[in-house]
């Protein structure tokens, strides 16, 4: 899950519209009825709401365009994407790589690309669209996916796993030697995942339908993902995570890392 407390996009869009409309009304109508200000006389001065609108509208519009169509920051509050993303990481999400969408409603009006296997994506949680989730795409439309005994199979081929080392950090809900780092190789993309050898496994076999994606957390035994709630609809996509720009624990070694 991504840390996000309210529909910021809605209120940002609303504030931009209100300030822009007030400024426009002042240009075409309200200013005609004001007497010119003379020697600091309050009569003829712009009302406070016009002053504020003229000051804040350019800033709000810039932030709205940047956040809606270019890049958006998020904070990671959980360990479902360990070891790729740690609790307290602040990330940037590319908003235009999968298409341009309206800031309210998330409807796509320009298509620029589709998610690939291995992409780390932010999306609106299908069971509660007010929440933003982050997971890795492991299956695209048409893929046949089998997950059995903690081993992923894609279109009849075993996805290669290579053991790297034990994971000993406390945020892995382990540290007892059971949580291990593996390198997983999806077609055209390799990345690290965590597997807890002492936990149970949820086995399944599914085919990804058109317009949907199968997503999983890199912390395979501590992630609520498509194994539990199903496929992620394309219209729920927010963007692709690509960069760590800050860490809440001031782990400077993580700052500036690209996400893959």
C-alpha positions in Angstrom: 0.0 0.0 0.0 1.0 3.6 -0.6 0.7 6.3 2.0 -2.2 8.5 0.9 -4.8 9.9 3.2 -7.3 11.7 1.0 -8.1 12.5 -2.6 -5.5 15.1 -3.1 -6.0 15.2 -6.8 -9.7 16.2 -6.4 -9.0 19.0 -4.1 -6.0 20.3 -6.1 -8.1 20.3 -9.2 -11.0 22.0 -7.4 -8.7 24.7 -6.0 -7.1 25.3 -9.4 -10.6 25.6 -11.1 -11.9 28.0 -8.4 -8.9 30.3 -8.5 -8.8 30.3 -12.3 -12.5 31.1 -12.6 -12.3 34.0 -10.1 -9.3 35.4 -12.0 -11.1 35.1 -15.3 -14.3 36.7 -13.9 -12.2 39.6 -12.6 -10.6 40.1 -16.0 -13.9 40.0 -18.1 -16.4 41.5 -15.6 -15.5 42.4 -12.0 -12.7 44.8 -12.8 -15.0 47.0 -14.9 -16.9 48.0 -11.8 -13.9 49.0 -9.7 -12.8 52.5 -9.4 -9.1 53.1 -10.0 -7.2 53.2 -6.7 -5.8 56.6 -5.9 -2.9 57.2 -3.5 -3.4 54.0 -1.6 -7.2 54.5 -1.2 -8.9 51.2 -0.4 -11.6 52.0 -2.8 -10.7 50.4 -6.1 -8.3 47.9 -4.8 -8.7 44.3 -5.8 -10.8 42.2 -3.3 -8.7 39.7 -1.3 -10.2 36.7 -3.1 -9.0 38.2 -6.5 -5.6 38.9 -5.1 -5.2 35.4 -3.7 -6.6 33.8 -6.9 -4.1 35.7 -9.1 -1.2 34.7 -6.8 -2.1 31.1 -6.4 -3.6 30.1 -9.7 -0.3 29.8 -11.7 1.3 27.8 -8.8 -1.7 25.5 -8.5 -1.9 25.0 -12.3 1.8 24.1 -12.5 1.6 21.6 -9.6 -1.6 20.1 -11.2 0.0 19.6 -14.6 3.3 18.2 -13.1 1.5 15.8 -10.7 -1.1 14.7 -13.2 0.9 14.2 -16.3 4.6 14.1 -15.5 5.6 12.8 -12.0 4.1 12.2 -8.6 5.8 11.5 -5.2 4.7 8.7 -2.9 5.9 7.3 0.4 6.2 3.6 1.1 4.5 2.7 4.4 4.8 -1.1 4.4 7.3 -3.9 3.6 5.4 -5.7 0.8 8.0 -4.7 -1.8 11.1 -5.6 0.2 13.9 -5.7 -0.6 13.3 -3.4 -3.6 11.5 -0.8 -1.6 11.9 -0.3 2.2 9.5 1.3 4.7 10.1 5.0 4.6 11.3 5.3 1.0 10.0 8.3 -0.8 9.6 7.5 -4.5 8.8 9.2 -7.8 6.2 7.7 -10.2 6.3 8.4 -13.9 2.7 9.5 -14.9 3.0 9.6 -18.7 4.7 6.2 -19.6 1.4 4.3 -19.7 -0.8 7.2 -21.1 -2.1 10.6 -20.0 -5.1 10.4 -17.7 -7.4 13.0 -16.3 -6.5 14.2 -12.8 -10.0 13.3 -11.6 -11.5 10.0 -12.6 -8.2 8.6 -14.0 -9.7 8.2 -17.5 -7.0 7.8 -20.1 -7.2 10.2 -23.1 -3.8 9.6 -24.7 -2.1 6.2 -24.9 1.7 6.2 -24.7 2.5 2.6 -23.7 1.6 -0.5 -21.7 3.2 -2.0 -18.6 5.8 -4.7 -19.2 6.6 -7.7 -17.0 8.9 -6.6 -14.2 7.6 -3.0 -14.1 7.0 -1.7 -10.5 3.6 0.1 -10.8 1.4 2.2 -8.6 -2.3 1.6 -9.1 -5.7 2.2 -7.4 -6.5 -0.8 -5.3 -9.4 -2.6 -7.1 -11.3 -3.3 -3.8 -11.0 0.3 -2.6 -10.0 2.8 -5.3 -9.3 5.5 -2.7 -6.1 3.5 -1.8 -3.0 3.5 -3.9 -1.0 0.2 -4.0 2.4 -0.6 -5.4 3.4 -4.0 -6.8 5.4 -5.6 -9.6 3.8 -6.7 -12.8 4.5 -10.4 -13.4 1.7 -11.2 -15.9 0.4 -9.2 -18.8 -2.8 -9.9 -20.8 -2.8 -13.5 -22.1 -0.1 -14.9 -19.8 -0.7 -18.2 -18.1 0.6 -18.0 -14.6 1.2 -20.9 -12.1 2.5 -20.3 -8.6 3.3 -23.5 -6.7 5.7 -24.2 -3.7 6.9 -20.5 -3.9 8.0 -21.1 -7.6 6.5 -18.9 -10.4 5.8 -20.4 -13.8 5.0 -18.2 -16.8 3.5 -19.6 -20.0 4.7 -23.1 -19.2 8.3 -22.0 -18.4 9.8 -21.9 -14.9 10.9 -18.4 -13.9 14.5 -18.8 -12.8 15.3 -18.2 -9.1 18.9 -17.8 -7.9 19.6 -17.7 -4.2 21.7 -14.8 -3.0 21.8 -14.4 0.8 19.8 -14.4 4.0 17.8 -11.3 4.7 18.5 -10.1 8.2 16.8 -6.7 8.5 14.1 -6.5 11.1 11.4 -5.1 8.7 11.3 -8.5 6.9 9.3 -10.0 9.8 12.0 -12.6 10.2 15.7 -12.2 10.8 15.9 -15.9 11.9 17.5 -17.1 8.7 14.3 -18.2 7.2 13.8 -15.1 5.1 16.1 -15.3 2.0 17.0 -13.0 -0.9 16.6 -14.5 -4.4 17.2 -13.1 -7.8 14.1 -13.7 -10.0 14.4 -13.5 -13.8 11.3 -12.5 -15.6 11.6 -12.2 -19.5 13.8 -9.2 -20.1 13.9 -8.2 -16.4 15.6 -9.5 -13.2 15.0 -8.3 -9.7 15.4 -9.4 -6.1 12.6 -10.9 -4.1 12.2 -12.3 -0.5 11.0 -15.8 0.3 10.2 -17.0 3.8 10.9 -20.7 3.9 8.9 -21.2 7.1 5.7 -19.6 5.9 2.9 -21.4 4.0 2.2 -20.8 0.3 -0.9 -19.8 -1.7 -0.8 -21.9 -4.8 -2.8 -20.9 -7.9 -3.1 -21.2 -11.6 -4.6 -18.3 -13.7 -4.7 -16.8 -17.1 -4.6 -13.0 -17.3 -7.6 -11.6 -19.1 -7.5 -8.7 -21.6 -7.2 -5.3 -20.1 -5.8 -6.6 -16.8 -2.5 -7.4 -15.2 -1.3 -9.9 -12.5 0.8 -8.1 -9.9 2.8 -9.4 -6.9 4.9 -7.9 -4.1 8.6 -8.7 -4.0 8.2 -9.8 -0.4 6.3 -12.8 -1.6 5.2 -14.2 1.8 4.1 -10.8 3.2 2.2 -9.1 0.4 -1.5 -8.8 -0.3 -1.6 -8.9 -4.1 -3.3 -10.5 -7.1 -3.1 -13.9 -5.4 -5.7 -12.7 -3.0 -7.9 -10.1 -4.7 -7.5 -10.9 -8.4 -6.3 -9.0 -11.5 -5.5 -5.3 -11.6 -7.6 -3.5 -14.3 -5.7 -1.3 -16.7 -7.9 1.7 -15.9 -6.6 1.6 -12.3 -3.0 2.3 -13.3 -1.4 5.5 -11.9 2.2 5.1 -13.2 5.5 3.4 -13.0 7.8 3.8 -10.0 11.3 4.7 -11.1 13.3 6.6 -8.5 14.0 6.8 -4.7 14.5 10.4 -3.8 14.5 10.3 0.0 14.4 7.8 2.9 12.6 8.5 6.1 15.3 6.8 8.1 17.9 9.0 6.4 19.5 5.9 4.8 21.5 8.0 2.4 22.7 4.9 0.5 19.1 4.5 -0.8 18.7 8.1 -2.0 19.1 8.4 -5.8 18.6 4.7 -6.5 16.6 3.7 -9.6 13.8 1.2 -9.1 13.9 -2.0 -11.2 
